[in-house]
Amino acid sequence: MHLCANVAQSDIACLDRVANGTVIPVPDDQNNLRSITNGLAALITDYGISVAHEFSVVGRPVSLGVTPKIQKTWLYNYNVGIHNYDKNDLNDSRYRNDNTGFNIDAGLTTQLGDNWMLGVTGQNLVSCDMQTKEISGYRDTYQIRPLVTSGLS
């Protein structure tokens, strides 16, 4: 989770006046603060079954595997005034939305020689953009993008 505070310059000036004694705070002063707390997070859970098979191409062993999967994604957009911050709200449904979709991973490996192997994997081959809930006028986009990785050993 990415959690930060965006501190307003007017709040700093007010606190400076309180610190040097020019202003005496009253209980309702906290409602005049302009600073906000922002928290963004994504939680992704994959449910899938992997299937693999080895076969021969031009006399070389090749293994191919695929993992079709269901992806459950929870997005969090916690965006409140600093005086209303409550760590217990971070998981509240007011700041969370979810999405369930399909995706697939795949991998291929082959033996190039007696001591050489080549592998290629693709993760999340179906891309997807999801929006967080709009909170206090702020909305963000989370992207699930394909990631291809290769390796040689």
ZIKA-V528004 format. One record per backbone hydrogen bond with DSSP energy under -1.0 kcal/mol. NH is the residue of the N-H (numbers start at 1). CO is the residue of the C=O. If there is no record, write none. Layout:
NH:CO ; NH:CO
This chain:
2:40 ; 4:38 ; 6:36 ; 12:8 ; 13:9 ; 14:10 ; 15:11 ; 16:12 ; 17:13 ; 18:14 ; 19:15 ; 20:16 ; 21:18 ; 22:17 ; 23:17 ; 29:26 ; 31:28 ; 32:29 ; 33:30 ; 36:6 ; 37:80 ; 38:4 ; 39:78 ; 40:2 ; 41:76 ; 43:74 ; 45:72 ; 47:70 ; 49:68 ; 51:66 ; 53:64 ; 55:62 ; 57:60 ; 60:57 ; 62:55 ; 63:109 ; 64:53 ; 65:107 ; 66:51 ; 67:105 ; 69:103 ; 70:47 ; 71:101 ; 72:45 ; 73:99 ; 74:43 ; 75:97 ; 76:41 ; 77:95 ; 78:39 ; 80:37 ; 82:35 ; 84:81 ; 85:82 ; 89:86 ; 90:87 ; 92:89 ; 95:92 ; 97:75 ; 99:73 ; 101:71 ; 103:69 ; 105:67 ; 106:122 ; 107:65 ; 108:120 ; 109:63 ; 110:118 ; 111:61 ; 112:116 ; 113:116 ; 118:110 ; 119:151 ; 120:108 ; 121:149 ; 122:106 ; 123:147 ; 125:104 ; 128:144 ; 130:142 ; 132:140 ; 135:138 ; 138:135 ; 142:130 ; 144:128 ; 147:123 ; 149:121 ; 151:119 ; 153:117
